[in-house]
Amino acid sequence: MRLNIFTPEKTILENKECQELLVPSVKGYLGILPLHAPLVSLLTAGVLKYLPKNSEKWESLALGWGYLEVQLENVRILAESAETKESLDRAKTEKDLKKILLQLEDIRLEPSQREKLEKQKLLMESQLEL
C-alpha cells in the first residue's frame, strides 16, 4: 500500500510503499494492512509507525491531530504537524514540555486553556518517544 502524509507546510511522505501501518486515532491505535476496507478516521497526537515494503525495521513519526483516509491500496494522512526523529529539536521540545507542565499546575486555568495545553503536552510527549 502507498502511504501519503501531508501537513499544511509540506509533504512528509509521498507514495511510500508500506506493508503495515499503526496510526494513533481518537479511539486508540488502528492497524492498517494492504487492501484494508475504506475508512475515514480522526487522528490524535501520537506516534505513527509504519513498516516499509521489503523491510523488517519499523519507522516512526510524531503526528499532531489530523485525518486518516484509507482506500484499499492508498492511505492519506492530513496532519496538523509531523516530525521525524531527525527533524526534531529534542532540547527545545523538552524545555517547552517543562513549561507546559508548570502551566498545567495552575488551578486557575480556564477549561479551554487547560485543553489546549493538554493537547500540546500530548504532542510533545509523542515527539520525545521517537
JOKAVEN-V954229 format. One record per helix or strand of 2 or more residues. SS is the DSSP state (@ for helix, = for strand). FROM is the first residue (numbers start at 1). TO is the last residue. If there is no record, write none. Layout:
ss/from/to
SS/FROM/TO
SS/FROM/TO
This chain:
ss/from/to
=/2/6
=/11/25
=/28/33
=/36/43
=/46/52
=/58/63
=/66/72
=/74/79
=/82/83
@/90/104
@/111/129
